[in-house]
Amino acid sequence: MDGSVEIFYKREGKVCSGVLNARGIFYTSEGTEHLVHPLGVAKVLVIEHERGV
């Protein structure tokens, strides 16, 4: 992983943001709205839980 991203998410109805660098981790509860913008070139790994049927 390389680069940085700015992540926007909602917490208690308020939009919050933070910057994730290489090896950073963003963990949130299921259903949390989030959006990520790369800051320049970024290589990231995204892991999301597969919803059961």
Beta strands, then each sheet from edge to edge (+ up, - down):
strand 1: 2-11
strand 2: 14-21
strand 3: 34-43
sheet 1: 2+ 1- 3+
end
